[in-house]
């Protein structure tokens, strides 16, 4: 499903937990791997964020907004603000660690 700017803006503004914007291109093998890893991890009930996949070819304005020029890339948002970024293939554990470092459990 193509993610529109309106959809992503609504998801971010209504978020009750952090957002992971996962930027990819359908022709990029590392992107496909990263998307699968994050989507697989995100179905676990204790996963600490909502994952939104963003195809940079279908939504270039969103990639521009978050200054994403390389895929795969991840932008972590908390309360609508960027708190961390990853460029290249990142594992779910590193992403979760960045979320916890920004906002430790129980804080």
C-alpha positions as CSV (number, residue, x, y, z in Angstrom):
1,X,0.0,0.0,0.0
2,X,1.3,3.4,-0.9
3,X,1.8,5.7,2.1
4,X,0.5,9.2,1.4
5,X,1.8,12.3,3.2
6,X,-1.7,12.7,4.8
7,X,-1.6,9.1,6.1
8,X,1.9,9.5,7.6
9,X,1.1,12.9,9.1
10,X,-2.1,11.4,10.7
11,X,-0.1,8.4,12.1
12,X,2.5,10.7,13.5
13,X,0.1,13.1,15.1
14,X,-2.0,10.3,16.7
15,X,0.9,8.2,17.8
16,X,0.8,7.1,21.4
17,X,4.3,5.5,21.0
18,X,7.4,6.1,19.0
19,X,7.3,5.9,15.2
20,X,9.8,4.1,13.0
21,X,9.8,5.5,9.5
22,X,11.4,2.8,7.4
23,X,12.4,4.2,4.0
24,X,12.9,1.8,1.1
25,X,12.8,1.2,-2.6
26,X,11.2,-2.0,-4.1
27,X,14.4,-2.7,-6.2
28,X,16.8,-2.5,-3.2
29,X,17.7,-5.9,-1.8
30,X,18.9,-4.5,1.6
31,X,15.7,-2.5,1.8
32,X,13.6,-5.6,1.4
33,X,15.6,-7.4,4.0
34,X,15.3,-4.5,6.5
35,X,11.6,-4.0,5.9
36,X,11.0,-7.7,6.5
37,X,13.0,-7.7,9.7
38,X,11.3,-4.6,11.1
39,X,7.8,-5.7,10.1
40,X,8.4,-9.2,11.6
41,X,9.7,-7.6,14.9
42,X,6.9,-5.1,15.0
43,X,4.2,-7.7,15.3
44,X,5.5,-8.7,18.7
45,X,3.3,-7.2,21.5
46,X,6.2,-5.7,23.3
47,X,7.8,-4.0,20.3
48,X,8.1,-0.4,21.5
49,X,7.2,1.5,18.3
50,X,4.8,1.7,15.3
51,X,6.6,0.9,12.0
52,X,5.6,2.8,8.8
53,X,7.1,1.7,5.6
54,X,7.8,4.6,3.1
55,X,8.6,3.8,-0.5
56,X,10.8,6.7,-1.6
57,X,9.6,6.4,-5.2
58,X,5.9,6.6,-4.2
59,X,6.4,9.3,-1.5
60,X,9.5,11.4,-2.4
61,X,8.1,14.4,-0.5
62,X,8.2,12.4,2.8
63,X,11.8,11.4,2.1
64,X,12.7,15.0,1.4
65,X,11.0,16.1,4.6
66,X,13.2,13.8,6.7
67,X,16.3,14.4,4.5
68,X,16.5,10.8,3.4
69,X,18.8,10.5,0.4
70,X,19.9,6.9,0.8
71,X,18.0,3.7,1.2
72,X,17.5,1.8,3.3
73,X,17.2,4.4,6.0
74,X,15.3,4.6,9.3
75,X,14.1,7.7,11.1
76,X,12.9,7.3,14.7
77,X,10.3,9.8,15.9
78,X,9.1,10.5,19.4
79,X,6.2,13.0,19.8
80,X,6.7,14.0,16.1
81,X,10.4,14.9,16.5
82,X,13.4,13.0,15.1
83,X,15.4,11.3,17.8
84,X,17.6,9.0,15.8
85,X,18.5,7.9,12.3
86,X,20.1,4.9,10.6
87,X,21.4,4.7,7.1
88,X,22.0,1.3,5.6
89,X,20.9,-2.0,6.8
90,X,20.1,-1.8,10.6
91,X,18.9,-4.7,12.7
92,X,15.8,-4.4,14.9
93,X,18.0,-4.7,18.1
94,X,19.9,-1.6,17.2
95,X,16.7,0.3,16.5
96,X,15.2,-0.8,19.8
97,X,18.4,0.2,21.7
98,X,18.2,3.7,20.1
99,X,14.6,4.0,21.3
100,X,15.5,2.9,24.8
101,X,18.5,5.2,24.9
102,X,16.2,8.1,24.0
103,X,13.6,7.2,26.5
104,X,14.6,4.4,29.0
105,X,11.9,2.1,30.3
106,X,10.2,3.4,33.3
107,X,11.4,7.0,32.7
